[in-house]
């Protein structure tokens, strides 16, 4: 039975269809625009939008700069996307494994967005440290969902510059 401390979820109803929310989530080059933790810097991804099995790097900074490699492990267009993080190169065998998951449920007045932080597959060496970040992570996730709402309802972070 999984440890109940291994998954934290935060939800918010966002007054928007799921498509623009999913488009934001599926483009790692836009993650810094809605990251509630302030740690996401630059995506290292060919192109922009990702799909199942794709990997992308992310430059991060939490006190000191570091980078992570992410693999899209769940993908259902406009409904669900999740990526699993690990350290780059040989470090990936020792650090990482947490999963960031977004589930979108269309409602009559918008979309219920659930963000989950799942450390059930976190490496044994980093899991005790990561678990200590749970309360801060929950607050940051709530801020992330607020920023996603701002981005999709005000057009902030919109990279579509086609004036058509």
DRENFI-929249 format. One record per atom (N, C-alpha, C): residue number from 1; atom name; x negated, y, z. Coordinates in Angstrom, 1 decimal. Atoms other than C-alpha are relative to their C-alpha. Layout:
+-----+----+--------+--------+--------+
!   k !  a !   east !  north !     up !
+-----+----+--------+--------+--------+
! NUM ! CA !      X !      Y !      Z !
...
+-----+----+--------+--------+--------+
***
This chain:
+-----+----+--------+--------+--------+
!   k !  a !   east !  north !     up !
+-----+----+--------+--------+--------+
!   1 !  N !   -0.8 !   -1.2 !    0.0 !
!   1 ! CA !    0.0 !    0.0 !    0.0 !
!   1 !  C !   -0.9 !    1.2 !    0.0 !
!   2 !  N !    0.9 !   -1.2 !    0.1 !
!   2 ! CA !   -1.5 !    3.4 !   -1.0 !
!   2 !  C !    0.2 !    0.9 !    1.3 !
!   3 !  N !    0.0 !   -1.0 !   -1.1 !
!   3 ! CA !   -2.4 !    5.9 !    1.7 !
!   3 !  C !    0.9 !    1.1 !   -0.4 !
!   4 !  N !   -0.9 !   -1.1 !    0.3 !
!   4 ! CA !    0.4 !    8.5 !    1.9 !
!   4 !  C !   -0.7 !    1.3 !   -0.1 !
!   5 !  N !    0.8 !   -1.3 !    0.1 !
!   5 ! CA !   -2.3 !   11.2 !    2.3 !
!   5 !  C !   -0.7 !    0.1 !   -1.4 !
!   6 !  N !    0.7 !    0.0 !    1.3 !
!   6 ! CA !   -3.6 !   10.3 !   -1.2 !
!   6 !  C !    0.7 !    0.8 !   -1.1 !
!   7 !  N !   -0.7 !   -0.8 !    1.0 !
!   7 ! CA !   -0.9 !   12.2 !   -3.2 !
!   7 !  C !    0.7 !    1.1 !    0.6 !
!   8 !  N !   -0.7 !   -1.2 !   -0.5 !
!   8 ! CA !    0.3 !   15.7 !   -2.6 !
!   8 !  C !    0.7 !    0.6 !   -1.3 !
!   9 !  N !   -0.8 !   -0.6 !    1.1 !
!   9 ! CA !    3.0 !   17.2 !   -4.8 !
!   9 !  C !    0.6 !    1.3 !    0.4 !
!  10 !  N !   -0.7 !   -1.2 !   -0.2 !
!  10 ! CA !    4.4 !   20.7 !   -5.2 !
!  10 !  C !    0.9 !    0.2 !   -1.2 !
!  11 !  N !   -0.9 !   -0.2 !    1.1 !
!  11 ! CA !    7.4 !   21.7 !   -7.2 !
!  11 !  C !    0.5 !    1.4 !   -0.1 !
!  12 !  N !   -0.6 !   -1.3 !    0.2 !
!  12 ! CA !    8.9 !   24.8 !   -8.7 !
!  12 !  C !    0.9 !    0.0 !   -1.2 !
!  13 !  N !   -0.9 !   -0.1 !    1.1 !
!  13 ! CA !   11.8 !   25.5 !  -11.0 !
!  13 !  C !   -0.5 !    1.3 !   -0.7 !
!  14 !  N !    0.4 !   -1.2 !    0.8 !
!  14 ! CA !   10.5 !   27.8 !  -13.8 !
!  14 !  C !    1.0 !    0.3 !   -1.1 !
!  15 !  N !   -1.0 !   -0.4 !    1.0 !
!  15 ! CA !   13.0 !   29.7 !  -15.9 !
!  15 !  C !   -0.5 !    0.1 !   -1.4 !
!  16 !  N !    0.5 !    0.1 !    1.3 !
!  16 ! CA !   11.7 !   28.5 !  -19.2 !
!  16 !  C !    0.2 !   -1.4 !   -0.5 !
!  17 !  N !   -0.1 !    1.4 !    0.6 !
!  17 ! CA !   12.1 !   25.5 !  -21.6 !
!  17 !  C !   -1.4 !   -0.6 !    0.3 !
!  18 !  N !    1.2 !    0.8 !   -0.3 !
!  18 ! CA !    9.5 !   22.8 !  -21.1 !
!  18 !  C !   -1.1 !    0.2 !   -1.0 !
!  19 !  N !    1.0 !   -0.1 !    1.1 !
!  19 ! CA !    7.7 !   23.4 !  -24.4 !
!  19 !  C !   -1.1 !    1.0 !    0.2 !
!  20 !  N !    1.1 !   -1.0 !   -0.2 !
!  20 ! CA !    5.8 !   26.6 !  -23.6 !
!  20 !  C !   -0.9 !   -0.4 !    1.2 !
!  21 !  N !    0.7 !    0.4 !   -1.2 !
!  21 ! CA !    4.9 !   25.2 !  -20.2 !
!  21 !  C !   -1.0 !   -1.1 !   -0.3 !
!  22 !  N !    0.9 !    1.1 !    0.4 !
!  22 ! CA !    3.5 !   22.0 !  -21.7 !
!  22 !  C !   -1.1 !    0.4 !   -0.9 !
!  23 !  N !    1.0 !   -0.5 !    0.9 !
!  23 ! CA !    1.7 !   23.9 !  -24.4 !
!  23 !  C !   -1.2 !    0.6 !    0.8 !
!  24 !  N !    1.0 !   -0.6 !   -0.9 !
!  24 ! CA !   -0.1 !   25.8 !  -21.6 !
!  24 !  C !   -0.9 !   -1.0 !    0.7 !
!  25 !  N !    0.7 !    1.0 !   -0.7 !
!  25 ! CA !   -1.0 !   22.7 !  -19.7 !
!  25 !  C !   -0.9 !   -0.9 !   -0.9 !
!  26 !  N !    0.7 !    0.8 !    0.9 !
!  26 ! CA !   -2.2 !   20.8 !  -22.8 !
!  26 !  C !   -1.1 !    0.7 !   -0.7 !
!  27 !  N !    1.1 !   -0.8 !    0.6 !
!  27 ! CA !   -4.7 !   23.5 !  -23.8 !
!  27 !  C !   -1.0 !    0.4 !    1.1 !
!  28 !  N !    1.0 !   -0.3 !   -1.1 !
!  28 ! CA !   -7.7 !   23.4 !  -21.4 !
!  28 !  C !   -0.6 !    1.3 !   -0.1 !
!  29 !  N !    0.6 !   -1.4 !    0.1 !
!  29 ! CA !   -9.0 !   26.7 !  -22.8 !
!  29 !  C !    0.9 !    1.0 !    0.7 !
!  30 !  N !   -0.9 !   -0.9 !   -0.6 !
!  30 ! CA !   -6.0 !   28.3 !  -21.1 !
!  30 !  C !    0.1 !   -0.3 !    1.5 !
!  31 !  N !   -0.1 !    0.4 !   -1.4 !
!  31 ! CA !   -6.4 !   26.6 !  -17.7 !
!  31 !  C !   -0.4 !    1.1 !    1.0 !
!  32 !  N !    0.4 !   -1.1 !   -0.9 !
!  32 ! CA !   -8.3 !   29.5 !  -16.1 !
!  32 !  C !    1.1 !    1.0 !    0.2 !
!  33 !  N !   -1.1 !   -1.0 !   -0.1 !
!  33 ! CA !   -5.3 !   31.7 !  -16.8 !
!  33 !  C !    1.0 !   -0.3 !    1.1 !
!  34 !  N !   -1.0 !    0.3 !   -1.0 !
!  34 ! CA !   -3.1 !   29.8 !  -14.4 !
!  34 !  C !   -0.5 !   -0.7 !    1.2 !
!  35 !  N !    0.6 !    0.7 !   -1.2 !
!  35 ! CA !   -5.5 !   28.2 !  -11.9 !
!  35 !  C !    0.2 !    0.8 !    1.2 !
!  36 !  N !   -0.3 !   -0.7 !   -1.3 !
!  36 ! CA !   -4.3 !   29.1 !   -8.4 !
!  36 !  C !   -1.2 !   -0.1 !    1.0 !
!  37 !  N !    1.1 !    0.2 !   -0.9 !
!  37 ! CA !   -7.6 !   28.0 !   -6.8 !
!  37 !  C !   -1.1 !    1.0 !   -0.2 !
!  38 !  N !    1.0 !   -0.9 !    0.3 !
!  38 ! CA !   -9.8 !   30.5 !   -8.6 !
!  38 !  C !   -1.4 !   -0.7 !   -0.3 !
!  39 !  N !    1.3 !    0.7 !    0.3 !
!  39 ! CA !  -12.4 !   27.7 !   -9.3 !
!  39 !  C !   -0.2 !   -0.3 !   -1.5 !
!  40 !  N !    0.1 !    0.4 !    1.4 !
!  40 ! CA !  -11.7 !   27.0 !  -13.0 !
!  40 !  C !   -0.7 !    1.2 !   -0.8 !
!  41 !  N !    0.7 !   -1.0 !    0.8 !
!  41 ! CA !  -14.1 !   28.8 !  -15.3 !
!  41 !  C !    0.3 !   -0.2 !   -1.5 !
!  42 !  N !   -0.1 !    0.2 !    1.4 !
!  42 ! CA !  -14.5 !   27.7 !  -18.9 !
!  42 !  C !    0.1 !   -1.4 !   -0.4 !
!  43 !  N !   -0.2 !    1.3 !    0.5 !
!  43 ! CA !  -13.3 !   24.7 !  -20.8 !
!  43 !  C !   -1.0 !   -0.3 !   -1.1 !
!  44 !  N !    0.9 !    0.5 !    1.1 !
!  44 ! CA !  -15.6 !   22.7 !  -23.0 !
!  44 !  C !    0.7 !   -1.0 !   -0.7 !
!  45 !  N !   -0.8 !    0.9 !    0.7 !
!  45 ! CA !  -13.3 !   21.2 !  -25.5 !
!  45 !  C !    0.0 !    0.3 !   -1.5 !
!  46 !  N !   -0.1 !   -0.3 !    1.5 !
!  46 ! CA !  -13.4 !   20.8 !  -29.3 !
!  46 !  C !    1.5 !    0.3 !   -0.3 !
!  47 !  N !   -1.4 !   -0.4 !    0.2 !
!  47 ! CA !  -10.3 !   22.6 !  -30.5 !
!  47 !  C !    0.6 !    0.6 !    1.2 !
!  48 !  N !   -0.6 !   -0.5 !   -1.2 !
!  48 ! CA !   -7.8 !   23.5 !  -27.9 !
!  48 !  C !    0.9 !   -1.0 !    0.6 !
!  49 !  N !   -1.0 !    0.9 !   -0.5 !
!  49 ! CA !   -4.8 !   21.2 !  -27.4 !
!  49 !  C !   -0.6 !   -1.4 !    0.1 !
!  50 !  N !    0.5 !    1.4 !   -0.2 !
!  50 ! CA !   -5.6 !   17.7 !  -26.0 !
!  50 !  C !    1.2 !   -1.0 !   -0.1 !
!  51 !  N !   -1.0 !    1.0 !    0.0 !
!  51 ! CA !   -3.8 !   14.4 !  -26.2 !
!  51 !  C !   -0.5 !   -1.2 !    0.8 !
!  52 !  N !    0.4 !    1.2 !   -0.8 !
!  52 ! CA !   -3.9 !   10.9 !  -24.6 !
!  52 !  C !   -1.3 !   -0.5 !   -0.5 !
!  53 !  N !    1.3 !    0.6 !    0.2 !
!  53 ! CA !   -7.4 !    9.6 !  -24.3 !
!  53 !  C !   -1.1 !    1.1 !   -0.3 !
!  54 !  N !    1.0 !   -1.1 !    0.2 !
!  54 ! CA !   -9.1 !   13.0 !  -25.1 !
!  54 !  C !   -0.7 !    0.3 !    1.3 !
!  55 !  N !    0.7 !   -0.5 !   -1.2 !
!  55 ! CA !  -11.8 !   14.3 !  -22.8 !
!  55 !  C !   -0.4 !    1.4 !   -0.3 !
!  56 !  N !    0.4 !   -1.4 !    0.0 !
!  56 ! CA !  -12.8 !   17.8 !  -22.0 !
!  56 !  C !   -0.8 !    0.3 !    1.2 !
!  57 !  N !    0.8 !   -0.4 !   -1.1 !
!  57 ! CA !  -15.4 !   19.4 !  -19.8 !
!  57 !  C !    0.6 !    1.3 !    0.6 !
!  58 !  N !   -0.4 !   -1.2 !   -0.6 !
!  58 ! CA !  -14.7 !   22.2 !  -17.4 !
!  58 !  C !   -1.1 !    0.5 !    0.9 !
!  59 !  N !    0.9 !   -0.7 !   -0.9 !
!  59 ! CA !  -17.1 !   24.7 !  -15.8 !
!  59 !  C !    0.8 !    0.5 !    1.2 !
!  60 !  N !   -0.7 !   -0.3 !   -1.2 !
!  60 ! CA !  -16.1 !   25.3 !  -12.2 !
!  60 !  C !   -0.9 !    0.8 !    0.9 !
!  61 !  N !    0.8 !   -0.7 !   -1.0 !
!  61 ! CA !  -17.2 !   27.4 !   -9.3 !
!  61 !  C !    0.8 !    0.1 !    1.3 !
!  62 !  N !   -0.6 !   -0.1 !   -1.4 !
!  62 ! CA !  -16.4 !   26.9 !   -5.6 !
!  62 !  C !   -1.2 !    0.2 !    0.9 !
!  63 !  N !    1.2 !   -0.3 !   -0.7 !
!  63 ! CA !  -19.2 !   28.7 !   -3.9 !
!  63 !  C !   -1.2 !   -0.1 !   -1.0 !
!  64 !  N !    1.1 !    0.2 !    1.0 !
!  64 ! CA !  -21.7 !   27.2 !   -6.4 !
!  64 !  C !    0.6 !   -0.5 !   -1.3 !
!  65 !  N !   -0.6 !    0.5 !    1.3 !
!  65 ! CA !  -21.2 !   26.5 !  -10.1 !
!  65 !  C !   -0.2 !   -1.5 !   -0.1 !
!  66 !  N !    0.1 !    1.4 !    0.3 !
!  66 ! CA !  -20.6 !   22.9 !  -11.2 !
!  66 !  C !    0.8 !   -0.3 !   -1.2 !
!  67 !  N !   -0.9 !    0.4 !    1.1 !
!  67 ! CA !  -18.9 !   21.0 !  -14.0 !
!  67 !  C !    0.6 !   -1.3 !    0.2 !
!  68 !  N !   -0.7 !    1.2 !   -0.1 !
!  68 ! CA !  -16.5 !   18.2 !  -14.3 !
!  68 !  C !    0.4 !   -0.5 !   -1.5 !
!  69 !  N !   -0.4 !    0.5 !    1.3 !
!  69 ! CA !  -15.5 !   15.9 !  -17.2 !
!  69 !  C !    1.4 !   -0.6 !    0.3 !
!  70 !  N !   -1.4 !    0.4 !   -0.2 !
!  70 ! CA !  -11.7 !   15.2 !  -17.5 !
!  70 !  C !    0.4 !   -0.9 !   -1.2 !
!  71 !  N !   -0.6 !    0.8 !    1.0 !
!  71 ! CA !   -9.9 !   12.5 !  -19.4 !
!  71 !  C !    1.5 !    0.0 !    0.1 !
!  72 !  N !   -1.5 !    0.0 !    0.0 !
!  72 ! CA !   -6.2 !   12.7 !  -20.4 !
!  72 !  C !    0.4 !   -1.5 !    0.1 !
!  73 !  N !   -0.4 !    1.4 !   -0.3 !
!  73 ! CA !   -4.8 !    9.5 !  -18.9 !
!  73 !  C !    1.5 !   -0.3 !   -0.1 !
!  74 !  N !   -1.5 !    0.1 !    0.2 !
!  74 ! CA !   -1.0 !   10.2 !  -19.2 !
!  74 !  C !    0.4 !    1.2 !   -0.9 !
!  75 !  N !   -0.4 !   -1.0 !    0.9 !
!  75 ! CA !    0.7 !   12.1 !  -21.9 !
!  75 !  C !    1.3 !   -0.4 !   -0.6 !
!  76 !  N !   -1.3 !    0.1 !    0.6 !
!  76 ! CA !    4.3 !   12.4 !  -22.9 !
!  76 !  C !    0.4 !    1.5 !   -0.4 !
!  77 !  N !   -0.2 !   -1.4 !    0.6 !
!  77 ! CA !    5.0 !   15.5 !  -25.1 !
!  77 !  C !    1.1 !    0.7 !    0.8 !
!  78 !  N !   -1.0 !   -0.9 !   -0.7 !
!  78 ! CA !    6.8 !   18.3 !  -23.1 !
!  78 !  C !    0.6 !   -0.6 !    1.3 !
!  79 !  N !   -0.5 !    0.6 !   -1.2 !
!  79 ! CA !    7.3 !   15.9 !  -20.1 !
!  79 !  C !   -1.0 !   -0.3 !    1.0 !
!  80 !  N !    1.0 !    0.5 !   -1.0 !
!  80 ! CA !    4.1 !   14.7 !  -18.5 !
!  80 !  C !   -1.4 !    0.0 !   -0.6 !
!  81 !  N !    1.4 !    0.0 !    0.4 !
!  81 ! CA !    0.4 !   15.2 !  -18.7 !
!  81 !  C !   -0.9 !   -0.1 !    1.3 !
!  82 !  N !    0.9 !    0.1 !   -1.2 !
!  82 ! CA !   -2.4 !   14.1 !  -16.3 !
!  82 !  C !   -1.4 !   -0.2 !   -0.5 !
!  83 !  N !    1.4 !    0.3 !    0.3 !
!  83 ! CA !   -6.1 !   14.1 !  -16.4 !
!  83 !  C !   -0.8 !   -0.4 !    1.3 !
!  84 !  N !    0.9 !    0.6 !   -1.1 !
!  84 ! CA !   -8.7 !   12.3 !  -14.2 !
!  84 !  C !   -1.3 !    0.7 !   -0.2 !
!  85 !  N !    1.3 !   -0.6 !    0.0 !
!  85 ! CA !  -11.8 !   14.1 !  -13.2 !
!  85 !  C !   -1.1 !   -0.9 !    0.5 !
!  86 !  N !    1.2 !    0.6 !   -0.5 !
!  86 ! CA !  -15.3 !   12.9 !  -12.7 !
!  86 !  C !   -1.2 !    0.9 !   -0.2 !
!  87 !  N !    1.2 !   -0.8 !    0.2 !
!  87 ! CA !  -18.8 !   14.3 !  -12.4 !
!  87 !  C !   -0.6 !   -0.3 !   -1.3 !
!  88 !  N !    0.7 !    0.3 !    1.2 !
!  88 ! CA !  -20.9 !   14.6 !  -15.5 !
!  88 !  C !   -1.1 !   -1.0 !    0.1 !
!  89 !  N !    1.1 !    0.9 !    0.1 !
!  89 ! CA !  -23.3 !   11.9 !  -16.6 !
!  89 !  C !    0.0 !   -1.0 !    1.2 !
!  90 !  N !    0.1 !    1.0 !   -1.0 !
!  90 ! CA !  -24.6 !    9.5 !  -13.9 !
!  90 !  C !    0.8 !    0.4 !    1.3 !
!  91 !  N !   -0.7 !   -0.4 !   -1.2 !
!  91 ! CA !  -23.0 !   11.6 !  -11.2 !
!  91 !  C !    1.5 !   -0.4 !    0.0 !
!  92 !  N !   -1.4 !    0.5 !    0.1 !
!  92 ! CA !  -19.6 !   10.4 !  -12.5 !
!  92 !  C !    0.2 !   -1.3 !    0.7 !
!  93 !  N !   -0.1 !    1.3 !   -0.7 !
!  93 ! CA !  -20.3 !    7.0 !  -10.9 !
!  93 !  C !    0.2 !    0.2 !    1.5 !
!  94 !  N !   -0.1 !   -0.3 !   -1.4 !
!  94 ! CA !  -20.4 !    8.7 !   -7.5 !
!  94 !  C !    1.0 !    1.0 !    0.5 !
!  95 !  N !   -0.9 !   -1.1 !   -0.3 !
!  95 ! CA !  -18.1 !   11.7 !   -7.6 !
!  95 !  C !    1.1 !    0.1 !   -0.9 !
!  96 !  N !   -1.2 !   -0.2 !    0.8 !
!  96 ! CA !  -14.6 !   12.2 !   -8.8 !
!  96 !  C !    1.0 !   -1.1 !    0.0 !
!  97 !  N !   -1.1 !    1.0 !    0.1 !
!  97 ! CA !  -11.6 !   10.1 !   -9.8 !
!  97 !  C !    1.3 !    0.6 !    0.3 !
!  98 !  N !   -1.3 !   -0.6 !   -0.3 !
!  98 ! CA !   -8.9 !   12.5 !   -8.6 !
!  98 !  C !    0.8 !    0.3 !   -1.3 !
!  99 !  N !   -0.9 !   -0.2 !    1.1 !
!  99 ! CA !   -5.9 !   12.9 !  -10.9 !
!  99 !  C !    0.8 !    1.3 !    0.2 !
! 100 !  N !   -0.9 !   -1.2 !    0.0 !
! 100 ! CA !   -4.1 !   16.2 !  -11.7 !
! 100 !  C !    1.1 !   -0.4 !   -0.9 !
! 101 !  N !   -1.2 !    0.4 !    0.8 !
! 101 ! CA !   -0.6 !   15.4 !  -12.9 !
! 101 !  C !    1.1 !    1.1 !    0.0 !
! 102 !  N !   -1.1 !   -1.0 !    0.1 !
! 102 ! CA !    2.1 !   17.7 !  -14.2 !
! 102 !  C !    1.2 !   -0.8 !   -0.6 !
! 103 !  N !   -1.2 !    0.6 !    0.5 !
! 103 ! CA !    5.7 !   16.4 !  -14.7 !
! 103 !  C !    1.0 !    1.1 !   -0.2 !
! 104 !  N !   -1.0 !   -1.0 !    0.3 !
! 104 ! CA !    8.3 !   18.5 !  -16.4 !
! 104 !  C !    1.3 !   -0.6 !   -0.2 !
! 105 !  N !   -1.4 !    0.5 !    0.2 !
! 105 ! CA !   12.0 !   17.9 !  -16.1 !
! 105 !  C !    0.9 !    1.2 !   -0.4 !
! 106 !  N !   -0.9 !   -1.1 !    0.5 !
! 106 ! CA !   14.3 !   20.1 !  -18.2 !
! 106 !  C !    1.2 !    0.1 !    0.8 !
! 107 !  N !   -1.2 !   -0.2 !   -0.7 !
! 107 ! CA !   17.2 !   21.6 !  -16.3 !
! 107 !  C !    0.8 !    1.0 !   -0.8 !
! 108 !  N !   -0.8 !   -0.9 !    0.7 !
! 108 ! CA !   20.1 !   23.7 !  -17.4 !
! 108 !  C !   -0.5 !    1.4 !    0.0 !
! 109 !  N !    0.5 !   -1.4 !   -0.2 !
! 109 ! CA !   18.4 !   26.9 !  -16.1 !
! 109 !  C !   -1.5 !    0.1 !   -0.1 !
! 110 !  N !    1.4 !   -0.1 !    0.1 !
! 110 ! CA !   14.8 !   26.1 !  -16.8 !
! 110 !  C !   -0.6 !   -1.4 !    0.1 !
! 111 !  N !    0.7 !    1.3 !   -0.1 !
! 111 ! CA !   12.3 !   23.3 !  -16.0 !
! 111 !  C !   -0.5 !   -0.1 !    1.4 !
! 112 !  N !    0.6 !    0.4 !   -1.2 !
! 112 ! CA !   11.4 !   21.6 !  -12.8 !
! 112 !  C !   -1.4 !   -0.5 !   -0.3 !
! 113 !  N !    1.4 !    0.4 !    0.3 !
! 113 ! CA !    7.6 !   21.4 !  -12.8 !
! 113 !  C !   -0.6 !   -0.5 !    1.4 !
! 114 !  N !    0.6 !    0.6 !   -1.2 !
! 114 ! CA !    5.9 !   19.1 !  -10.3 !
! 114 !  C !   -1.5 !   -0.2 !   -0.3 !
! 115 !  N !    1.5 !    0.2 !    0.1 !
! 115 ! CA !    2.1 !   19.3 !   -9.9 !
! 115 !  C !   -0.3 !   -1.0 !    1.1 !
! 116 !  N !    0.5 !    1.0 !   -1.0 !
! 116 ! CA !    0.5 !   16.3 !   -8.1 !
! 116 !  C !   -1.5 !   -0.1 !    0.0 !
! 117 !  N !    1.4 !    0.2 !   -0.2 !
! 117 ! CA !   -3.0 !   15.9 !   -6.7 !
! 117 !  C !   -0.1 !   -1.4 !    0.6 !
! 118 !  N !    0.0 !    1.4 !   -0.4 !
! 118 ! CA !   -3.7 !   12.2 !   -6.5 !
! 118 !  C !   -1.4 !   -0.5 !    0.1 !
! 119 !  N !    1.4 !    0.4 !   -0.2 !
! 119 ! CA !   -6.9 !   11.1 !   -4.9 !
! 119 !  C !   -0.1 !   -1.5 !    0.3 !
! 120 !  N !    0.0 !    1.4 !   -0.3 !
! 120 ! CA !   -6.0 !    7.4 !   -4.7 !
! 120 !  C !   -1.2 !   -0.7 !   -0.7 !
! 121 !  N !    1.1 !    0.5 !    0.8 !
! 121 ! CA !   -8.8 !    6.7 !   -7.3 !
! 121 !  C !   -1.3 !    0.7 !    0.2 !
! 122 !  N !    1.2 !   -0.8 !   -0.2 !
! 122 ! CA !  -11.3 !    9.1 !   -5.9 !
! 122 !  C !   -1.1 !   -0.9 !    0.5 !
! 123 !  N !    1.1 !    0.9 !   -0.4 !
! 123 ! CA !  -14.8 !    7.6 !   -5.4 !
! 123 !  C !   -0.2 !    0.1 !    1.5 !
! 124 !  N !    0.1 !    0.1 !   -1.5 !
! 124 ! CA !  -15.5 !    6.4 !   -1.9 !
! 124 !  C !   -1.0 !    1.0 !    0.6 !
! 125 !  N !    1.0 !   -0.9 !   -0.5 !
! 125 ! CA !  -18.5 !    8.7 !   -1.5 !
! 125 !  C !    0.6 !    1.4 !    0.1 !
! 126 !  N !   -0.6 !   -1.4 !    0.0 !
! 126 ! CA !  -16.4 !   11.9 !   -2.2 !
! 126 !  C !    1.3 !    0.1 !    0.6 !
! 127 !  N !   -1.4 !    0.0 !   -0.5 !
! 127 ! CA !  -13.0 !   10.9 !   -0.9 !
! 127 !  C !    0.2 !    0.6 !    1.4 !
! 128 !  N !   -0.2 !   -0.6 !   -1.3 !
! 128 ! CA !  -13.5 !   11.8 !    2.8 !
! 128 !  C !   -0.1 !    1.5 !   -0.1 !
! 129 !  N !    0.2 !   -1.5 !    0.1 !
! 129 ! CA !  -14.7 !   15.3 !    1.8 !
! 129 !  C !    1.2 !    0.6 !   -0.7 !
! 130 !  N !   -1.2 !   -0.5 !    0.8 !
! 130 ! CA !  -11.9 !   15.8 !   -0.8 !
! 130 !  C !    1.2 !    0.0 !    0.8 !
! 131 !  N !   -1.2 !    0.1 !   -0.8 !
! 131 ! CA !   -9.2 !   14.6 !    1.6 !
! 131 !  C !    0.1 !    1.2 !    1.0 !
! 132 !  N !    0.0 !   -1.2 !   -1.0 !
! 132 ! CA !  -10.2 !   17.5 !    4.0 !
! 132 !  C !    0.5 !    1.2 !   -0.7 !
! 133 !  N !   -0.5 !   -1.2 !    0.8 !
! 133 ! CA !   -9.2 !   19.9 !    1.2 !
! 133 !  C !    1.5 !    0.0 !   -0.3 !
! 134 !  N !   -1.4 !    0.2 !    0.3 !
! 134 ! CA !   -5.6 !   18.7 !    1.2 !
! 134 !  C !    0.9 !    1.3 !    0.2 !
! 135 !  N !   -0.8 !   -1.1 !   -0.3 !
! 135 ! CA !   -4.0 !   21.7 !    2.9 !
! 135 !  C !   -0.3 !    1.2 !   -0.9 !
! 136 !  N !    0.4 !   -1.1 !    1.0 !
! 136 ! CA !   -5.9 !   24.3 !    0.8 !
! 136 !  C !    0.5 !   -0.4 !   -1.4 !
! 137 !  N !   -0.5 !    0.4 !    1.3 !
! 137 ! CA !   -5.1 !   22.3 !   -2.3 !
! 137 !  C !    1.5 !    0.2 !   -0.2 !
! 138 !  N !   -1.4 !   -0.3 !    0.1 !
! 138 ! CA !   -1.4 !   22.4 !   -1.6 !
! 138 !  C !    0.3 !    1.4 !   -0.2 !
! 139 !  N !   -0.2 !   -1.5 !    0.1 !
! 139 ! CA !   -1.5 !   26.2 !   -1.2 !
! 139 !  C !   -0.4 !    0.4 !   -1.4 !
! 140 !  N !    0.4 !   -0.4 !    1.3 !
! 140 ! CA !   -3.5 !   26.5 !   -4.4 !
! 140 !  C !    0.9 !   -0.5 !   -1.1 !
! 141 !  N !   -0.9 !    0.5 !    1.0 !
! 141 ! CA !   -1.1 !   24.3 !   -6.3 !
! 141 !  C !    1.3 !    0.8 !   -0.1 !
! 142 !  N !   -1.1 !   -0.9 !    0.0 !
! 142 ! CA !    1.8 !   26.5 !   -5.2 !
! 142 !  C !   -0.3 !    1.3 !   -0.8 !
! 143 !  N !    0.4 !   -1.2 !    0.7 !
! 143 ! CA !   -0.1 !   29.5 !   -6.5 !
! 143 !  C !   -0.2 !   -0.3 !   -1.5 !
! 144 !  N !    0.1 !    0.4 !    1.4 !
! 144 ! CA !   -0.8 !   27.6 !   -9.8 !
! 144 !  C !    1.4 !    0.0 !   -0.6 !
! 145 !  N !   -1.4 !    0.0 !    0.6 !
! 145 ! CA !    2.9 !   27.0 !  -10.4 !
! 145 !  C !    0.6 !    1.4 !   -0.1 !
! 146 !  N !   -0.4 !   -1.4 !    0.1 !
! 146 ! CA !    3.6 !   30.6 !   -9.7 !
! 146 !  C !   -0.6 !    0.7 !   -1.2 !
! 147 !  N !    0.7 !   -0.6 !    1.1 !
! 147 ! CA !    1.0 !   31.6 !  -12.2 !
! 147 !  C !    0.4 !   -0.5 !   -1.4 !
! 148 !  N !   -0.5 !    0.6 !    1.2 !
! 148 ! CA !    2.3 !   29.2 !  -14.8 !
! 148 !  C !    1.3 !    0.7 !   -0.3 !
! 149 !  N !   -1.2 !   -0.7 !    0.3 !
! 149 ! CA !    5.7 !   30.8 !  -14.4 !
! 149 !  C !   -0.2 !    1.4 !   -0.5 !
! 150 !  N !    0.3 !   -1.4 !    0.5 !
! 150 ! CA !    4.2 !   34.3 !  -14.9 !
! 150 !  C !   -0.5 !   -0.1 !   -1.4 !
! 151 !  N !    0.5 !    0.1 !    1.4 !
! 151 ! CA !    2.4 !   33.1 !  -18.0 !
! 151 !  C !    1.0 !   -0.3 !   -1.0 !
! 152 !  N !   -1.0 !    0.3 !    1.0 !
! 152 ! CA !    5.4 !   31.6 !  -19.7 !
! 152 !  C !    1.2 !    0.9 !   -0.1 !
! 153 !  N !   -1.1 !   -0.9 !    0.0 !
! 153 ! CA !    7.9 !   34.2 !  -18.7 !
! 153 !  C !   -0.3 !    1.4 !   -0.4 !
! 154 !  N !    0.5 !   -1.3 !    0.3 !
! 154 ! CA !    5.8 !   37.3 !  -19.3 !
! 154 !  C !   -0.9 !    0.0 !   -1.3 !
! 155 !  N !    0.9 !    0.1 !    1.1 !
! 155 ! CA !    3.6 !   36.0 !  -22.1 !
! 155 !  C !   -1.5 !    0.2 !    0.4 !
! 156 !  N !    1.4 !   -0.1 !   -0.4 !
! 156 ! CA !    0.4 !   36.4 !  -20.0 !
! 156 !  C !   -0.6 !   -1.3 !   -0.3 !
! 157 !  N !    0.7 !    1.2 !    0.3 !
! 157 ! CA !   -2.2 !   34.0 !  -21.1 !
! 157 !  C !    0.4 !   -0.6 !   -1.3 !
! 158 !  N !   -0.4 !    0.6 !    1.3 !
! 158 ! CA !   -0.5 !   33.5 !  -24.5 !
! 158 !  C !   -1.1 !    0.3 !   -1.0 !
! 159 !  N !    1.1 !   -0.1 !    0.9 !
! 159 ! CA !   -3.2 !   32.9 !  -27.0 !
! 159 !  C !    0.5 !    0.1 !   -1.5 !
! 160 !  N !   -0.6 !   -0.1 !    1.3 !
! 160 ! CA !   -0.8 !   33.0 !  -30.0 !
! 160 !  C !    0.0 !    1.4 !   -0.4 !
! 161 !  N !    0.1 !   -1.4 !    0.4 !
! 161 ! CA !   -1.8 !   36.2 !  -31.7 !
! 161 !  C !    0.6 !    0.2 !   -1.4 !
! 162 !  N !   -0.6 !   -0.1 !    1.3 !
! 162 ! CA !    0.1 !   35.6 !  -34.9 !
! 162 !  C !    1.2 !    1.0 !    0.1 !
! 163 !  N !   -1.1 !   -1.0 !   -0.1 !
! 163 ! CA !    2.3 !   38.7 !  -35.4 !
! 163 !  C !    1.1 !   -0.3 !   -1.0 !
! 164 !  N !   -1.0 !    0.5 !    1.0 !
! 164 ! CA !    4.1 !   36.9 !  -38.3 !
! 164 !  C !    0.9 !    1.0 !   -0.5 !
+-----+----+--------+--------+--------+
***
